Amino acid sequence: MKVLLTILLFILGIIAALALGGGLLVLMAYGVGWMVNQVMHLELFQATILALASIVAFGILAARIWEAITSAPAMLRGEVEDDEDDEDEEFDEDDDEEDPPVVVLNPRLPRWRQPLKNVDFSDTKPDDRCPCGSGRKYKNCHGAKKPK
């Protein structure tokens, strides 16, 4: 009985928080709408709807900016995100072709020097041109001495 009561109170708390947040959002939109009404001489309802739409658009924009800021280090660390759905994997199993190798980003190299595909550097001499296609010598590109 205690578990059921706890779950019910938790659900009611979530509903109350959503109602409070929604009410504050509408109240803020009404206030901004009133100010827009004073400046642009729109009807109060139109100004409130305009303010509510702009608040929602600002929230979406802020979420996308936050996602871009927080996901940038993952690309530099070389973590590869898998965006394929499970349905696509079913079709991949039927193909006899091999998947192309995954390119792992090297955080010590600038993004423009990262290879577009996996390249074999094993038989490259230091004074040869780098196989990545940068035009530089291997010793100045991917064969640079690693700091200890």
C-alpha positions in Angstrom: 0.0 0.0 0.0 2.9 2.4 0.8 4.5 1.7 -2.6 1.2 2.5 -4.4 0.8 5.7 -2.4 4.4 6.7 -3.1 3.9 6.2 -6.8 0.7 8.1 -6.8 2.2 11.0 -4.9 5.2 11.0 -7.3 2.9 11.2 -10.3 0.8 14.0 -8.7 4.0 15.9 -7.9 5.1 15.6 -11.6 1.6 16.8 -12.7 1.7 19.7 -10.3 5.2 20.7 -11.4 4.1 20.6 -15.1 1.0 22.6 -14.3 3.0 25.2 -12.3 5.5 25.5 -15.1 2.8 25.8 -17.8 1.0 28.4 -15.8 4.1 30.5 -15.3 4.9 30.2 -19.0 1.4 31.4 -20.0 1.6 34.2 -17.4 5.0 35.3 -18.8 3.6 35.2 -22.4 0.6 37.3 -21.2 3.0 39.9 -19.7 5.2 40.0 -22.8 2.1 40.1 -24.9 0.8 43.1 -22.9 4.1 44.9 -23.6 4.0 44.0 -27.3 0.4 45.3 -27.3 1.6 48.7 -25.9 4.3 49.0 -28.5 2.7 47.5 -31.7 -0.9 48.2 -31.0 -2.0 44.6 -31.6 -5.0 43.1 -29.8 -4.0 41.5 -26.5 -4.8 38.0 -27.6 -2.7 38.3 -30.8 0.2 39.8 -28.9 0.1 37.0 -26.3 0.1 34.3 -29.0 3.0 36.0 -30.7 4.9 36.2 -27.4 4.1 32.5 -26.6 5.4 31.4 -30.0 8.6 33.5 -29.5 9.2 32.0 -26.1 8.8 28.4 -27.5 11.1 29.2 -30.4 13.7 30.7 -27.9 13.5 27.5 -25.9 14.1 25.3 -28.9 17.0 27.5 -30.0 18.5 27.5 -26.5 18.2 23.7 -26.4 19.9 23.2 -29.7 22.7 25.6 -28.7 23.2 23.8 -25.5 23.3 20.4 -27.3 25.9 21.8 -29.7 28.1 23.1 -26.9 28.0 19.9 -24.8 28.4 17.5 -27.7 31.5 19.1 -29.3 34.0 17.5 -26.9 32.7 14.0 -27.8 33.7 14.5 -31.4 37.2 15.6 -30.3 37.6 12.6 -28.1 37.0 10.3 -31.0 33.7 8.9 -29.8 31.6 7.8 -32.8 27.8 8.2 -32.4 25.7 5.5 -34.1 22.6 7.2 -35.5 21.3 4.2 -37.4 18.0 2.6 -36.5 17.5 -1.1 -35.7 15.6 -1.5 -38.9 18.6 -0.4 -41.0 20.7 -3.0 -39.3 18.4 -5.8 -40.5 19.1 -4.8 -44.1 22.8 -4.6 -43.5 22.9 -8.2 -42.3 21.6 -9.4 -45.7 24.4 -7.6 -47.7 27.6 -9.6 -48.3 29.6 -6.4 -48.6 31.8 -5.3 -45.7 31.1 -2.0 -43.9 33.7 0.7 -44.4 36.1 1.1 -41.5 35.2 3.6 -38.9 37.5 6.7 -38.9 38.7 7.5 -35.4 39.5 11.1 -34.8 42.9 12.0 -33.3 42.4 14.8 -30.8 46.1 15.9 -31.2 45.5 16.8 -34.9 43.4 19.7 -36.1 40.1 18.8 -37.7 41.3 19.7 -41.2 44.2 17.3 -40.9 42.0 14.3 -39.9 42.0 11.6 -42.6 38.7 11.1 -44.5 39.2 7.3 -44.6 41.5 4.8 -42.9 44.9 5.1 -44.6 47.8 2.6 -44.2 50.8 4.5 -42.9 53.0 1.5 -42.2 55.3 1.6 -45.2 55.6 5.4 -45.4 59.0 7.0 -44.9 59.4 10.3 -43.1 60.3 12.3 -46.2 57.5 10.9 -48.4 54.3 12.8 -48.9 51.7 11.9 -46.3 49.1 9.3 -47.6 46.3 11.3 -46.1 46.4 13.7 -49.1 47.4 16.9 -47.2 50.5 17.4 -49.5 52.8 17.7 -46.5 55.7 15.4 -45.7 54.7 12.5 -43.5 57.1 13.6 -40.7 55.3 17.0 -40.5 51.8 15.6 -40.8 50.7 12.3 -39.3 54.2 11.1 -38.6 54.9 13.9 -36.2 56.7 12.9 -33.0 54.3 12.3 -30.2 55.0 14.3 -27.0 56.1 12.2 -24.1 
